């Protein structure tokens, strides 16, 4: 099965040797999405809610470049630096997944790559 890279100019460019997403047959695999401004490559200012909003906007842009929407997402993994922000992150997450929500795992992490 051949694979094809998916690239959106409306999402931040990859910061390493990976694709924003890869299509393999009918499957689409999306790389992790951070709360980065697509134009500057820097984190958007604000709290955890602002960061997750930008991350999900970036994810939406990559999905659109592949001809998909958030309604097509079946699984997500959320990495959060401070679980005290979980309620705020969850509220924004719910704005983006309004139909049948995807399966999800959430973990507190010490650090992210950017």
ZALUMBA-534089 format. One record per residue (C-alpha): residue number from 1; z, y, x; residue in three letters. Coordinates in steps of 0.25 Angstrom, whole numbers. Layout:
  seq     zz     yy     xx  type
  NUM      Z      Y      X   ALA
...
END
This chain:
  seq     zz     yy     xx  type
    1      0      0      0   UNK
    2     -4     14      6   UNK
    3      6     25      6   UNK
    4      3     40      3   UNK
    5     11     52      7   UNK
    6     14     62     -4   UNK
    7     16     76      1   UNK
    8     20     89     -7   UNK
    9     19    103     -2   UNK
   10     30    106    -12   UNK
   11     41     98     -5   UNK
   12     46     99      9   UNK
   13     38     93     20   UNK
   14     44     80     26   UNK
   15     53     83     38   UNK
   16     50     70     45   UNK
   17     39     59     45   UNK
   18     39     55     31   UNK
   19     32     59     18   UNK
   20     37     67      6   UNK
   21     33     54     -2   UNK
   22     24     42     -1   UNK
   23     16     35    -11   UNK
   24     14     20    -10   UNK
   25      6     15    -22   UNK
   26     13     19    -35   UNK
   27     26     22    -27   UNK
   28     31     36    -22   UNK
   29     42     37    -12   UNK
   30     48     51    -10   UNK
   31     55     55      3   UNK
   32     69     61      2   UNK
   33     69     76     -3   UNK
   34     78     87      2   UNK
   35     80    100     -4   UNK
   36     70    107      6   UNK
   37     62    119      2   UNK
   38     47    114      4   UNK
   39     43    127     10   UNK
   40     54    129     21   UNK
   41     58    114     22   UNK
   42     73    119     22   UNK
   43     84    116     12   UNK
   44     84    124      0   UNK
   45     96    133     -1   UNK
   46    107    130    -11   UNK
   47    116    118    -15   UNK
   48    113    104    -17   UNK
   49    107    106    -31   UNK
   50     97    116    -24   UNK
   51     94    105    -13   UNK
   52     92     94    -23   UNK
   53     83    102    -32   UNK
   54     74    106    -21   UNK
   55     74     91    -16   UNK
   56     70     87    -30   UNK
   57     59     98    -31   UNK
   58     54     93    -18   UNK
   59     54     78    -23   UNK
   60     47     83    -36   UNK
   61     36     90    -27   UNK
   62     33     77    -19   UNK
   63     33     69    -32   UNK
   64     23     79    -38   UNK
   65     14     77    -26   UNK
   66     14     62    -28   UNK
   67     10     64    -43   UNK
   68     24     60    -48   UNK
   69     37     67    -54   UNK
   70     52     65    -54   UNK
   71     50     56    -66   UNK
   72     43     46    -56   UNK
   73     55     45    -47   UNK
   74     63     32    -48   UNK
   75     73     33    -37   UNK
   76     80     44    -29   UNK
   77     91     44    -19   UNK
   78     99     57    -18   UNK
   79    106     60     -4   UNK
   80    116     71     -6   UNK
   81    125     78      5   UNK
   82    137     80     -4   UNK
   83    140     72    -16   UNK
   84    148     84    -22   UNK
   85    134     90    -25   UNK
   86    129     77    -32   UNK
   87    131     83    -46   UNK
   88    123     96    -43   UNK
   89    112     87    -36   UNK
   90    112     77    -48   UNK
   91    110     89    -58   UNK
   92     98     94    -51   UNK
   93     93     79    -49   UNK
   94     94     78    -64   UNK
   95     85     90    -66   UNK
   96     73     83    -59   UNK
   97     75     69    -65   UNK
   98     75     72    -80   UNK
   99     69     59    -85   UNK
  100     73     45    -81   UNK
  101     81     48    -68   UNK
  102     77     40    -55   UNK
  103     87     30    -49   UNK
  104     95     37    -39   UNK
  105    105     35    -28   UNK
  106    113     46    -22   UNK
  107    120     47     -8   UNK
  108    129     57     -1   UNK
  109    123     59     13   UNK
  110    128     66     25   UNK
  111    115     72     30   UNK
  112    100     73     26   UNK
  113     88     74     36   UNK
  114     85     89     35   UNK
END
